[in-house]
C-alpha cells in the first residue's frame, strides 16, 4: 500500500514538471522575433531593378594615331618630296574631341542609336620633331550615325561596341621649305564618306554622371576620292585618288585616311536608375 502511494506521488511530481516546462517553451516562442532594421544599400540595390538611360550624352577627348598613308614616311618626320608626289599625307599624330548622343531604341536599352559630331587635327610636328622640309596639318570635321550595343545598360559598368557611317570634311595647310621663301599651300575643303568601329566602356558614378574610356578606328575616305590639278598653284584639294593623266597631279595619289582614336571623357545620363 505504501509503495503504491509513493508511486502516485512521484507520478504527480513528474507530470507537474512537464506542464510547467511546456508553458515556459510556449511563452518563449511567443516572443517578437521580427527584424526591423533596414538592409544595407548594397542589398537594397540588388533587390531593386535597374533602369537603362533613355538618352546618354558622351563628351570625349581623343589622342589620334594615323595608319597606312596617314602614317607619313614610315612614322618619321615630314618629307616634302613624298608629300608632293602623293606617296602619303605627310603626318601621323593628332588630337581631337567628340560629342555623341546615344538614344535607347527599346526599354531594355541595349541597342542605341548613336549620333556624333567630332573634330580632329593632325600635325606633322605634333609629337614628332619638326622637319627642315616643312610641315603639314589637317582639320577633320566629322558627323556620324550608327548603332551601338551596350551589354549591361542598367549596371554601373557598361561595356559597349558600335559601328558608324561617317561624313567628313577634310581641309588643311602645308608649308614647304625652299631655298628662298617658304611656299604656303592651302588644302581646300574635301568631303569624304567612310566608316568607323568603336568599343569601350562607361562607368556610372551616379544616375546622372559617369566616365567613359574607349578605342575607335576610322576610315574616313572610302567614298569620294578625287585627284585634280588646281588652277591656283597655292591651293589644292585632298588629292587622294588615282589619276590617269600622263602628267602627274601635284600631291595626287591613291591614299587612305585611316586613324585610331584613344579617347576618354564624361557621360551625362537622362532617365537612368543605376543598378550596381
C-alpha positions as CSV (number, residue, x, y, z in Angstrom):
1,X,0.0,0.0,0.0
2,X,2.8,2.4,0.9
3,X,4.6,1.6,-2.3
4,X,1.5,2.4,-4.3
5,X,1.1,5.8,-2.6
6,X,4.8,6.5,-3.2
7,X,4.4,5.8,-7.0
8,X,1.3,8.1,-7.1
9,X,3.3,11.0,-5.5
10,X,6.2,10.5,-7.9
11,X,3.9,10.5,-10.9
12,X,2.2,13.7,-9.8
13,X,5.6,15.5,-9.4
14,X,6.8,14.4,-12.9
15,X,3.5,15.4,-14.5
16,X,3.6,18.9,-12.9
17,X,7.2,19.5,-14.0
18,X,6.3,18.6,-17.6
19,X,3.4,21.1,-17.7
20,X,5.5,23.9,-16.3
21,X,8.3,23.1,-18.8
22,X,5.8,23.3,-21.7
23,X,4.4,26.6,-20.5
24,X,7.9,28.1,-20.4
25,X,8.6,26.9,-24.0
26,X,5.3,28.3,-25.3
27,X,6.0,31.5,-23.6
28,X,9.5,31.8,-25.2
29,X,8.2,31.0,-28.7
30,X,5.6,33.9,-28.5
31,X,8.3,36.5,-28.2
32,X,8.5,39.1,-31.0
33,X,11.3,38.0,-33.4
34,X,10.6,40.4,-36.3
35,X,13.6,42.2,-37.8
36,X,13.0,45.9,-38.1
37,X,16.5,47.2,-39.2
38,X,17.0,48.5,-42.8
39,X,19.0,46.4,-45.2
40,X,22.3,47.9,-46.4
41,X,22.4,50.0,-49.5
42,X,24.2,47.2,-51.4
43,X,21.4,44.7,-50.6
44,X,18.7,47.1,-51.5
45,X,20.4,47.8,-54.8
46,X,20.5,44.1,-55.6
47,X,16.7,43.8,-55.0
48,X,15.6,46.9,-56.8
49,X,15.7,46.5,-60.6
50,X,17.9,49.0,-62.6
51,X,16.7,51.1,-65.4
52,X,18.8,51.9,-68.6
53,X,19.2,55.5,-69.6
54,X,16.9,56.8,-72.3
55,X,19.5,59.2,-73.5
56,X,23.2,59.5,-72.9
57,X,25.4,62.4,-73.9
58,X,29.1,61.4,-74.2
59,X,31.9,64.0,-74.4
60,X,35.3,62.6,-75.2
61,X,38.8,63.8,-75.9
62,X,41.0,61.9,-78.4
63,X,44.6,61.1,-79.0
64,X,44.9,60.0,-82.6
65,X,47.4,57.8,-84.5
66,X,47.4,57.6,-88.3
67,X,47.8,54.4,-90.2
68,X,48.7,53.4,-93.8
69,X,49.1,56.6,-95.8
70,X,48.3,58.8,-92.9
71,X,51.4,57.4,-91.1
72,X,53.7,59.8,-93.1
73,X,57.1,58.4,-94.2
74,X,57.0,55.3,-92.1
75,X,56.3,57.2,-88.9
76,X,59.3,59.6,-89.2
77,X,59.4,63.3,-90.0
78,X,57.7,65.1,-92.9
79,X,59.3,64.6,-96.3
80,X,58.5,67.3,-98.9
81,X,59.2,65.0,-101.9
82,X,56.9,62.3,-100.7
83,X,54.1,64.8,-99.9
84,X,54.3,66.4,-103.4
85,X,54.4,63.1,-105.2
86,X,51.3,61.9,-103.3
87,X,53.1,59.0,-101.6
88,X,51.5,59.8,-98.2
89,X,49.7,62.6,-96.3
90,X,52.9,63.6,-94.6
91,X,51.7,63.3,-91.0
92,X,50.5,60.9,-88.4
93,X,49.7,62.0,-84.9
94,X,46.8,64.2,-83.7
95,X,44.2,65.1,-81.2
96,X,40.5,65.9,-81.1
97,X,37.2,65.9,-79.3
98,X,33.8,64.2,-79.9
99,X,30.3,64.6,-78.7
100,X,27.9,61.7,-79.1
101,X,24.2,61.3,-78.3
102,X,23.1,57.8,-77.6
103,X,19.4,57.1,-77.8
104,X,17.9,53.9,-76.4
105,X,15.8,52.1,-79.1
106,X,13.8,49.9,-76.6
107,X,13.1,49.6,-72.9
108,X,16.0,47.3,-72.1
109,X,18.4,49.9,-73.5
110,X,20.9,47.6,-75.0
111,X,20.6,48.8,-78.6
112,X,21.2,52.5,-79.1
113,X,21.1,54.9,-82.0
114,X,24.3,57.0,-82.0
115,X,24.6,60.5,-83.5
116,X,28.0,62.1,-83.2
117,X,30.0,65.1,-84.2
118,X,33.8,65.3,-83.9
119,X,36.7,67.5,-84.6
120,X,40.2,66.0,-85.1
121,X,43.5,67.7,-86.0
122,X,46.6,66.0,-87.4
123,X,50.0,67.8,-87.5
124,X,53.4,66.6,-88.8
125,X,55.1,68.4,-85.9
126,X,52.8,67.0,-83.2
127,X,54.8,64.5,-81.0
128,X,57.3,64.1,-83.9
129,X,60.1,66.7,-84.3
130,X,59.6,69.4,-86.9
131,X,61.1,68.7,-90.3
132,X,63.5,71.0,-92.2
133,X,61.4,70.2,-95.3
134,X,58.4,72.0,-93.9
135,X,55.1,70.8,-92.2
136,X,51.5,69.9,-92.9
137,X,48.3,69.9,-90.8
138,X,44.8,68.6,-91.4
139,X,41.5,69.6,-89.9
140,X,38.8,66.8,-89.9
141,X,35.2,67.7,-89.1
142,X,33.1,64.6,-88.9
143,X,29.4,63.7,-88.4
144,X,28.4,60.1,-87.8
145,X,25.3,58.0,-87.4
146,X,25.4,54.4,-86.2
147,X,24.2,51.6,-83.9
148,X,25.7,50.6,-80.6
149,X,25.2,47.5,-78.4
150,X,25.6,48.2,-74.7
151,X,25.9,44.8,-72.9
152,X,24.8,45.9,-69.4
153,X,23.0,49.3,-69.7
154,X,21.3,49.2,-66.2
155,X,24.6,48.4,-64.4
156,X,27.3,50.7,-63.1
157,X,29.9,49.2,-65.5
158,X,28.6,49.3,-69.1
159,X,30.8,47.8,-71.9
160,X,29.8,48.5,-75.5
161,X,30.7,48.1,-79.2
162,X,29.4,50.1,-82.1
163,X,29.5,50.9,-85.8
164,X,29.1,54.3,-87.6
165,X,28.8,55.7,-91.1
166,X,30.9,58.9,-91.3
167,X,30.8,62.1,-93.4
168,X,34.0,64.1,-93.1
169,X,35.1,67.5,-94.3
170,X,38.9,67.4,-94.5
171,X,41.0,70.5,-95.0
172,X,44.4,71.7,-94.1
173,X,47.5,73.7,-94.9
174,X,51.2,73.0,-95.6
175,X,54.4,74.9,-95.6
176,X,57.1,73.7,-98.0
177,X,60.6,74.9,-97.4
178,X,62.5,76.2,-100.4
179,X,66.0,77.8,-100.9
180,X,64.4,81.2,-100.7
181,X,60.9,81.9,-99.3
182,X,58.8,79.1,-97.9
183,X,55.8,78.1,-100.0
184,X,52.4,78.0,-98.3
185,X,49.8,75.6,-99.6
186,X,46.1,75.5,-98.7
187,X,44.2,72.2,-98.8
188,X,40.6,73.1,-99.6
189,X,37.6,71.5,-98.0
190,X,37.1,68.0,-99.4
191,X,34.0,65.9,-98.5
192,X,34.6,62.2,-97.9
193,X,32.5,59.2,-96.7
194,X,33.7,56.4,-94.6
195,X,33.0,54.1,-91.6
196,X,34.2,53.6,-88.0
197,X,34.2,50.8,-85.4
198,X,34.4,51.7,-81.8
199,X,34.4,49.8,-78.4
200,X,34.8,50.9,-74.8
201,X,33.0,51.1,-71.5
202,X,31.2,53.5,-69.3
203,X,31.4,53.7,-65.5
204,X,28.3,55.4,-63.9
205,X,29.3,57.4,-60.8
206,X,25.6,58.0,-60.1
207,X,22.3,58.3,-62.0
208,X,23.4,61.5,-63.7
209,X,27.1,61.4,-64.4
210,X,29.7,58.8,-65.5
211,X,33.1,58.3,-67.1
212,X,34.0,56.7,-70.5
213,X,37.1,55.1,-71.9
214,X,37.4,53.6,-75.4
215,X,39.0,53.0,-78.8
216,X,37.8,53.9,-82.2
217,X,39.2,53.2,-85.7
218,X,38.0,55.3,-88.6
219,X,38.5,55.0,-92.4
220,X,37.4,58.5,-93.4
221,X,37.8,58.4,-97.2
222,X,36.4,55.2,-98.6
223,X,34.0,57.1,-100.9
224,X,34.5,60.4,-102.6
225,X,38.2,60.3,-103.5
226,X,39.4,62.6,-106.3
227,X,42.7,64.0,-107.6
228,X,42.8,67.0,-109.9
229,X,45.1,69.8,-110.8
230,X,44.2,73.2,-109.3
231,X,44.1,76.4,-111.3
232,X,45.6,78.1,-108.3
233,X,49.1,76.8,-107.5
234,X,48.8,77.7,-103.8
235,X,45.6,75.7,-103.4
236,X,44.7,72.0,-103.8
237,X,42.0,69.5,-102.8
238,X,42.8,66.5,-100.8
239,X,44.0,64.6,-104.0
240,X,43.7,61.1,-102.6
241,X,42.6,59.3,-105.8
242,X,44.5,57.6,-108.7
243,X,45.0,59.7,-111.7
244,X,45.1,58.6,-115.3
245,X,46.7,61.6,-117.0
246,X,50.1,61.4,-118.5
247,X,51.3,64.4,-116.5
248,X,51.5,63.8,-112.7
249,X,49.0,65.6,-110.5
250,X,50.7,67.5,-107.7
251,X,50.1,65.9,-104.3
252,X,47.9,63.3,-106.1
253,X,47.9,59.6,-105.4
254,X,45.8,56.7,-104.1
255,X,45.8,57.3,-100.3
256,X,43.8,56.1,-97.3
257,X,42.8,58.4,-94.5
258,X,42.8,55.8,-91.6
259,X,43.4,56.6,-88.0
260,X,42.9,55.2,-84.5
261,X,41.5,57.3,-81.6
262,X,42.1,56.5,-78.0
263,X,39.5,58.5,-76.0
264,X,38.3,59.3,-72.5
265,X,35.7,61.7,-71.1
266,X,32.4,62.2,-69.4
267,X,28.9,60.8,-69.7
268,X,25.7,62.6,-68.8
269,X,22.7,60.3,-68.3
270,X,18.9,61.0,-68.6
271,X,16.3,58.7,-67.2
272,X,18.6,56.1,-65.7
273,X,18.3,54.2,-62.4
274,X,21.7,52.7,-61.8
275,X,22.0,49.1,-60.5
276,X,25.4,48.3,-59.1
